[in-house]
Amino acid sequence: MRDYCFRDKWKKLLTPEIVKKLTCINEYKGEQRLFIEAHKDELNELAMIARIQSTEASNRIEGIFTADDRLKNLVQEKTTPRNRDESEIAGYRDVLNTIHKNYDFIPIKANYFLQLHRDLYKFISNVDGGVFKTEDNIIQEEDESGNKKVRFRPVPAWETPESVDALCEAFRDAKSEVDPLILNCMFIFDFLCIHPFNDGNGRMSRLLTLLLLYQSDFIVGKYISIEKIIEESKETYYEALQDSSLNWHENENDYKPFVNYMLGVIVNAYREFETRVELVTNPNLSKIDRIREIIKDHIGTITKSELLEMNPDISDTTVQRALAGLLKSNEIKKISGGRYTKYTWNAED
């Protein structure tokens, strides 16, 4: 069986690039802890947006969808699931809520993972939630022509319970001496390589990522969706997984690609948090001014629905009025038209 001990492996990851990201994240953490404590009320809306985006993005990575209005109502528990996809979304919502509210009381142990996985599938009767995989699984990829090839073979089903126990024990053993961010990333990577469930491994890994970050006092994921950042860079995510999984069974894999990628995701989350809270808490910024600043700072195009999603306290009418005024003053450009109209800052102005 693979050696899951992290004590010797983690020091090899202290490259200049990774150390720079660790330093950046810890600086953000120190600055923003005080800010969060001083602006809890103003950040409630930001937390709700993150919950919706996280639930949507993590499920969408796995091809699970529903309409925008249905998604929002499901996350806010204003409706019940109508089909298989919505049942999976509702399950993710509940596990996400459990982690948000109880992360300090969820030990890193296999039986707690099984309980979370059970709740992930509690709205679906024909899926065995809360049990480890009963048959061997493979991770495969499909090219543009539809040809499939095996990318990675996880541990066999018979070895899974013992492997998860060994992974959790190695994590607990290393906590006192390994940098928590590096340890969290290494743990999640090995969890994905074990691939302990018949279904739901990707979503469980993202939920556990949040759990480990919260337990290490990195709570940016409560206000900015880590899952959304992963979804927006999922090609790089899969490449990092591929690169770090080579020779994993032989205990000769290189964690650096995956750890470097995940630290980059966390850095991006903290940077986005800093930008968003400056807009939300600035008393001298009107709602229309806030829309202007969001578009100005946004790279690429943005839609009215995205602006509404990012600003639930601003009405559709106000957003429309802001867009009309910015178009009239030639500060933004309109791309295409109709339902899928997009806007971008007029850099030439």
N, C-alpha and C positions, 0 to 999 in steps of 0.2 A: 504493500500500500504506500501511497505517496507520503513523504515527510512534510507535515504542515507547519513545522516550527518556523516562526518568523524572526527569531532573535538574531540569527546570523545573516539572514537574507536581506534585511531592510537597509543595512548600511551601504550596500552596493547601489542603492537608489539615490544616494545623496549627491547627485550630479549638480553642477551650477544652475542648470535650468530648473530642476525640481526644488532646490534650496531657495531660489529666487521666488518661486510661486508660494512655497511655504511661508516665507517671510511676508510676502504681500498679503496672504490670507490672514495671518495672525495680526498684522497691522489693522486691516479692515475690521477684524473681530473686536479688537480693543476699542477702536473708535466708535463702532456702531452699537456696542452693548449699551453705552451711556445714552446714545441717541434713542434707542428702542425704549429704554426705561422712561425717558422724558416725553415720548410721543405715542404711548400705547393706544390711545383712543384713535388718533389719526391713522394708525397703521392697521386698524381692524379691516378696513376695506381692502387694503393691499393683501392681507392674509386670505381673505375670501377669494380674491382674484387668483392667487397662487394655488389654492385648493382646486378651483375649477380647471385651471390650466394644467396642473399636475395630473389630475384624473384623466383629462382629455388626452394629453400628450403620451403618457405612459401606456394607455390602452391603444392609442392610434399607432404607436410603434409596432404593436402586435396585430394590426389590421382590425381593430375593434372600434366601431364608430356609432354615432347617433347624431341627430340634428342638434344644432347649437342650442336652441331653446329647450329641447329635451334634456340635454346634458346639464345645463344650468339648473333646471328644476330637480334633476336627479341628485346633483351634488348638494343642493340646498334642502333635499328631502321633502320636496313639495309634490312629488309624484312617485309612482312605483314602476318597476321595470315592465316593459311590454314584450321583450324578446330576449334572445340569448345575449346579444351584445350589451343591451342595457342592464341585464342581470350581472354581467361581468363588471360593468362600470360601477354599478351600485356596490358590489362587493369591494372593489378597489377603494371607493369612497369611504366605506366603513373601516377598512384596515388603516387607511391614511388618517382618519379621525382618531383611531385608537392610538396610533403612534404620536400624533400631535398632542394628545391629552395625557398619555401615560408612558412616555418614553423612558422616564426615570425608573419605571417599575417593570420593565421588560428585559429580563436577563438574556444574555447571548447564549442561549441553550437550545438544543434541537427541539425539545417539546414545545417551547414557545413559538418557534418557527412553524411547527405543525399547526398550532392554534391559529396563527395569522393566516396560514394557507387555507385552513378550514373556512375562516370567515371570508376569504377572497372568493370562495365558491358557494357561499351559503344560500344564494338565491338560485342555484342551479342544481337540479335533482339528479342528473345523470353524470356528474363528475365527482370523483372521489377526492374531495378536499380534505386536507389534514392528514394525508398519508404520503409516505415517500413513494417514489416510482416503483411500479410492480414489474416493469420490464425494461430492458436496456433501451436507451434513447441515443440519438445521434444529432449533431448540429450540422446542418447542411445549408448550402447556398445554391441559388438558381441563377443562371446567366440569362441574358436577353432572349436567347433562343429557347428557353425553358429547360435546358439541360441542368441536372442536379448533380452536385458532388459533395462528398462528406468533407466538412471543414474540421470537425473535431469529434472524437469519441469520448464522452464523459465516462466516469467510473461506472461499472456495471451495477445493476439494481441490487444485487446481493451485498455489495460492498458499501452502499450508500449510507445506511444508518451509522455504521462505524466511522465512515469518512466525515460525516457532518459532526459527530461527537468529537473527533480528533481535531477538526478545524476550529470548533468553538473552544476546546481546551487550549489549543495553541494561541488563540486570540486572548483569552483571559491570562495566560501565562506571560504574554509579551506586553501587556498593557502598561506595566510599570517602567518599561525601558525603551519602548519603541514610540516614535513620533505618532500621535493619534491619527493624523490625516493619512500618513503613509500606511499605517496599520489597517485603517478602515478600507482603503483602496485595495490592499493586498487581500484582505478577507473577502471582499465582494468578488474580486476576480476568481479566487479559489472556489467560492460558492458557485459561481457560474460554470466553472470547469467541472465541478461535481454534478451540476444540473440535477438536483435531487428529486424533482417532481415530474410527473408525467406531463403536466401543463402548468403554465404560470411562472416559470423560472425567471424570465426577464422582468416581469412586473414585481415579483418578490425581491429580486436583487435591487430594484430601484427603491422599493419601500424600506428595505434593510439599510440602504445607503443613507436615507433620511434618518432612520433610527440611530445609526452609528454617529452621524454628524451631530444630532441633537444631544446624544449622550456625551459627546466630546465638547459640548457648549458652542458648536458652530450652528446657529439656528437660522441662517439666512434662508434656508429652504422653506421656512414658514411664510416668508414674504415674497420670495421670488422662486418660481418653479424650476427646480433642478431638472425635472423630467422634460420640461419644454426645451431647455437648452440642449439636453442630450438628443431629443428628437430632431432639433434643427441641425445637429451635426452628426446624425446617426451613421453616415458613411464613414466618417473618421472614427466613430465609436466602434464600429464593426472591424475596421482595419486595426485598431489598437488591440481589440480582443484577439484577432487573428495572430498578430505579431507576438503578443505575450503568451499565447497558448502553445507555441512551438516547443516541443520536448517537455511539456508539463508533466507527463506521466513519469518521465525519467528524472524529475527534480532538477532539470537544467534549463527551465524556461526563464525568460527575462521579463520581470514585472514592469520595467521602465515605461514601455509604450502606454500601457493601460493607466498606470499611476500618473504619468505626465498628462495624459488626456483628462482624467477625472479631476486633477488639481486645476487644470485650465477651466473646466466647467465651473468649479467652485469660485475661482477668481472672477469669472464672467458674472456669476450670480451676485457677488458682492459689489461689483462695479455697477450692475444694473440697479441694485438696491440703493446705492448711493445716489444715482441719478433720479430714481423714482421718488425717493423720500424728500429730496430737495424741492421737487415740484409740489408734492402733496402737502407739505408742511410750511411752505413759504406763505406767510400772511399777506404779502404784498403782491401776490400773483392771482389775478382773476381766473375764473374757469376758462375763459376764452384765451387768455394769455398762456394758460397751462397747455391747451391744445396746440398753440403755436410752438411752444418750446419742445413739446414731444415730437412734433413733425420735424422741427429743425434739427433735433439731435438724433433722429431715427435714420439709420443707414438703409437706403433703398426705399421701396414704396410701402404705404400703409393704407388700410381701408377705414371707412367710417365705423364698421362693426368692430374692428380692432381697437379704435380709439374709445368706443363705448365700453368695450370689455376692460380696457385699462383704467377707465374712469367711471365706475358705476355710480358715482355721486353726481355726474354731469348728464343732463337729459339729452335725448336725441335732438331736440330742437336747438339746444345751445351748441352742440357739436356741429350741426348743420349751419347755424349762423356763423360760427367761427370759420368753417371751411369756405363759406361764401365770401366772407370778408377777406380772408387770406388770398383767395383767387382774384378778387377785385383789386387788391393791392399788389398783385403779381408776386407774392412771396412764396406761393406754392404752385405746382403744376398739376393738372388733372390728367391721369393716364386712363385711356379707354373710356367706357361709359356704362350706363345702366346699373345692373345689380352688382357688377364686379368692378366698379370704379375705384381707382387707387389714386393716391396723392403722394407727391414727393416734394421736398424742399427745392426751391428754385435757386440753385447755387450760382447761377449766372447773374442773378438780380443784384 
